[in-house]
Amino acid sequence: MHRFLFEVVASARGTLPPFTGHLVRAAFLTMVKNHSPSIAHRLHEGAQIRPYATTPLRSRREGPPFDRDRRTGVIFIREGDLAKFSINNLTSELGRDLIDIVLKDLAETTFELSQTPFRVARVSVEHLDPSTFLKPPKLVKRFRLDFRTITFFSVAGTETFCRFPDPVRIFGNLASLWNELIAAELGDLKLDDSAFVDWVYHTLAVTRYRLQTHTAKLGQTIPAIGFEGAANFTVLKDDPFVSWIHPLLMLATFSNIGQSRTAGLGVTYYTPQLNQ
């Protein structure tokens, strides 16, 4: 697993929409496509679980994140503004390919976000071995999740969405990501996701939350509506499945959770309370 942190500088003045995660994804895929169309195709095409996630553009200046219009949230970019975003890769195979492209070919690359030009000033790489999620074992029975960007979940078999940090939705999503992308990295260490989600339904509870509902426009698609804020959770009884809480939530900090996580939705921070 790798986190690629792009530090960029605005080449001219411009404006950006209030949410930029989908623009970051599009720019990254275009940059990769210019150097390896086959890898870009692997990242973007098909209905498989995608092995990467993004974060929206963030300011590197002190103080407020960006200058924004108070009514619309539109971001005002000035020439020379410094900003950053992350691309998080979840598999070793993709990581090897991206390291070669990102570090060798993307430095000083120019790109546009909503017609505002930027230049890649620096790229740094953080490597994380997923085995560190498992040792030492941490029995986390209370924890807090901070949802930094809009988060929501699909409801199978319906056209509706869940816009609340339902433990079943959160951990069902993470269990699928683990089994599809991470298990093979750890000797096919898979989770019985059906039994695990049933355990979550009966055992894991939201104990406190402070959330707000927000809307983000992802291009020309229907606006995404979801929650942001923080929630506390408690495991109500002991069980061997407790040992999976920490690994899955560590994964969440890399993978994002919920719908459109590759477009910067579902960015999640995790704070455990370890039981002695």
N, C-alpha and C positions, 0 to 999 in steps of 0.2 A: 504494500500500500504506500502511496506517495501523495504528498500535498505539494503542488506546484504553486508558489506564491508569486504572482506577477505584480511588479511595481511599474506603474506607467505614468507618463506625463502628457498632459493635453497640449497638442500642437497649435491649437487655435481656440477661440471662444466658441461656445455652443450651448445648447440646451439638451437635457436628457429627460425622459419620462420619470415619474416618481420611483418606479421599480425598474431595475436594469438587469436582473438575472438572466432573462431570456436573450438580451442583447449580448451579454458576456458569453453565453453558450454559443450563439451564432458566430460571434467574432472568433472564438477559439476554434470551432469546427472549420471555419474558413481558413484560418492560419494553418491548421493541420492539413487540410485538403490541398493547400498550395504546395505542401512538401510530401504528402503521402495520401493520395486519394483513397487507397485501399483501407488505411486506418480510419480515415474520416468516415468512410462508408460503414465500417464495423461499429463505430461509435454511434452513428445516427440512424441507420436503417434497421427495419425489422421490429418485431414486437417483444424481443427478449428484454430481460431486466438489464438495464444499461450499467456498465461497470465504472461509472464516474458520477461526480456531482460537482456543482459549481456554487459560488457565492456571488451576490451582486457586487457591483463596484462600490468601494468604500473610500472615503477621503483619508489622506495621510496628514492633513493639517490638524493643528491643535484646535480645540473648541468644537462647535457643531460639525456634524459629518459633512454636510455640503450646504451651500447657499441655496435655499429653496423658496419658491413662491408660497406664501402662507396659505393661500386658498387652494391652489391646485396641486402643490407638492412638486411641481416641475423643478428640476435641478439646473442651476446656472453654473456652467463651467467657464473658467477663465484660462487664457493661455498660460501655460506653465503650471497649472494645478497638478499636484501629485495625488495619485490614487492607487488602489490595489484591488485585486480580486484573487480568488483561489480556484484551482481546478484540482479536485481530489480523485485519485485513481484507486480502484479497489482490487485490482488483480496484478499479479507479478508479470504476466505476459504483456498486458497493456503497459505496465510501468516501464518495462525495458524499452518498448517501442517509443513511448512518449519521452523518456529521458533523452534518447538520441535526437529526437526532433526538437524538443523544447530547449535544451541546453546548447545544442549546436546551431540550430537554424532560426530560432525565434527571437534571440537577443537583437535589439534594435529594430525589430519588425514594426511596421506601421499598420494600423487598422482603424476602423471607424465604429463608433457606437452612435446610432441614430444620426448619422452624418457629421458627428463631431470627431475630428481626427485625434488619435493618440499614438504614442510611440512606446514600445516596451523598453524601459530603462534598465530593468534588472529582473532576473528570475532566480529564485532560490527553491531548493528541494528539501523536503523533510521526508525521510523514510520511516515507516512504522511496520514492524513485524507483527502480524495479527496474533502471534503466539503470546505476546506480552499482555493481551487481553485476559489470558487464562492463568497467569502466574504472577505473583502468588494468588491463590483463589481468594476472592473477596465476596463475602456474603453480605450483600447490600440489601437491607430490608426497608430503608427509608432513603429517598432521594428526591432531588429537585431537577426539573427540566425547564430550561429557558428557551422559548421558541422565538428566535430572533427575526425570522421572516414568516410570512403567511404560511400556515400549515392547514391542510385538510386531507381527508381520506375518502377514497371511493367506497361504495357499499356494493358488494358483489350482487349481481343479478338485478340491480336497479339503476336508475338514472340520477339517484340522489347522492349526497355527500354527507360525511360526518364532519362537523366543524367544532369539535370538542376533543380534548386530549384523552380519548377513551383508551384505557390500557390495552384492550383487545386489539384495537386498530393499530396502535403504536407497535406492540410487540408482534402482532401477526405480520406486519410489514417488515420489521427487522428480522424475524425468523426466516422469512422468504429470502431476503437479501443474503443472510448468512449462509443458508443452504445452497443458494445458487452461485454465490461469488466467493465466499470465504472458506467454506468447508474443505474445498479441494486444496487450499493452501496449507491446511493443517491435517493432512492425511485422511481426508474425507470425514472429518469430524462433524457429522450432521446432527441436527436437533429434530426430535419427533415433534414437528410443528403443530400437528393436530392436538396431541396430548398437552403440549406446552400452552397453546392458546386456551384450551379448556381450563387448565390450571390458572392462567391469568384471569380468566373470567370469574372464577370463584374466589380468588385469593388476593388480587392486587387492586387497591382502591386509591382513588384521588381523594386526598384529605384537605387540600386547600388550593385555591387557584385565583389568579388575577389576570384576566384575559380581556382582550378587545378584538372585535371583528373588523377586518380591513379588506379592501379590495385592491387587486393589482391587475393591470392590463398587460397581457402577454401577447403583444402584437395585435393581429386582427382577430384572434380567437375570443371566445366568450370570457369576460373577466373572471379571474380567480378570486373566490371569496373564502377567507379562512380566518384563523385566530392567530394572534401574537400575544406574548406575555409569558407568565410562569405558572407552574403547577407543582405541587408536592404530592408524592405517592408513598404508600406504605404497603408492605407485604404482611398479610394478616396472620399467616401461620407458616411454620417451617416445612420445607419440602426440598428434595434434591434439585428441583427446578430453580430454586433460589440462586444457585450458582451461575445460572445463565443471565441473570439480570445485568450484572456488570459488563460481561463481554458484549452483549447486544447494545447496551447504551454507549459503550466506547465506540462501537461501529457507527452508531447514529451520529456521532460528532464528525465522522468522515463522510458518511453516505447521505446525510440529510434524511428526512423521513416524509412519507406521504406522497401526494400527487406532485408531479412536475419538479421533483427534487433535482433533476439535471438542469433545470432553469433557475436554480437558486431559491426555490421554495423549500420550506421545512428545515432551514438551518437551525440546528439544535445544540445547546450547551447542556452539559450534564454535571451535576454536583452530587456525589454520593455521601451518605452518612454511614460509615462503616460500623458494624456491630463488633464489639470486643468479646 
